[in-house]
Amino acid sequence: MQIPRNFTLGLLVAATLLAPLSALAISPIGGKVVSMVPCPHSVGFIVTVVGFGIGTGIFWYLPGVSIAYPYGPPFIGEWILGMSDVPTYCGERITYSGTSPI
């Protein structure tokens, strides 16, 4: 039994249109971590990243939810690269963070 071509094309169009809705990461992070302070409203740390361009800002590192590869959570002086999630009261939540050993 062959699947009709219109059905296959319809599935492909639907998957293409729904793909952006399923992605959580909305903005890139990139730069050097210059400060980390505890979030006063919740668990985790407020991480200030200074770099060039769009990846600079204040982000929220939440232990257990934020994923840091391969050198563990960010620390002051380290360069990070990754993506962030929705804005919160402690900054945009980091969902993926690639880190350097220094």
N, C-alpha and C positions, 0 to 999 in steps of 0.2 A: 504494500500500500504506500503510495506516495503522498506526501504532505503538499497541499495546494500552495502554489507560489504566493498568492495573495496573503494567506495565513502566515507564511514564513516572513514575508516583508512586513506585515503588521506587527509581528512579535519583535522584529529588529527595530522598527521605529519606536515602539513602546519602550523597549529596553534603553534605547538611546535617549529618549525624553525623560525617563525616570532616573537615569544614572546620576545626574547632578543632585537630585533630591536625597539620594542615599549616602552621599559623601558628607562626613562631619567636618572635615578640615576646611576652613574658609580663608585663612590667610597664612602666608609664610612667616617663619621666624629665622633670623640669621644675624649673628654678631657675637660680641663678647659680653659675658655676664659680668655686670659691674656691681650689682647688689642683690642680696637675698634677705628678705625680712619675713617673719611669720605673718600670715594673713590674720588681721584682727577679728574677722567675722566667721572664719571657718578653719578647717584643717588645711595645711599646706603652706607654701611659701609664695610670696610675691617676688618674681624674678624680673629685674630690669636688664634689658638687652640693648646694647648700643652697637650699631653697625652702620651700614651704608644703605639708605633707602627704606623700602617698605617693611623690612623685617625687624625694625627697631621699635621698642615699646616696653610696656609693662605686661607681664604674663603671669599666670597662676600655675605653679607646679603643684599638683595634687598627688602625693605618694599613693601608690597602688592603682591609680587611674592613668596618670601620665606615664608614658613608656619612654625610657631613655636607653638608647643603644650606642655602642656596646660598653661604655665606661660608666654606667650608672647615672644617678641624678646629676643635674648641673650644679656647679659650685662656682664661687667668685673667681674670675680670671680665665675661665674656660670658654671656648668658642662653641656655640651650639648652632644647629641647623635643623629645621623641621617645620611643622605646621601647628596651627593653633585652632581652637574651637570657638564656640560662641562666647561673647563678652559676658563677664560676671562682675560682681562687686569687687573682686580681687584682681581683675584683669582678665584677658582672654585665656581660657584654659589650654594648656599645652597637651596635645593628644599624641604627638610623636616628636621625639627630640633626638637627633643625631648629635653626638658630642665628640669633642676631641680630647686627647689625653692632656692637653695644655698647649 
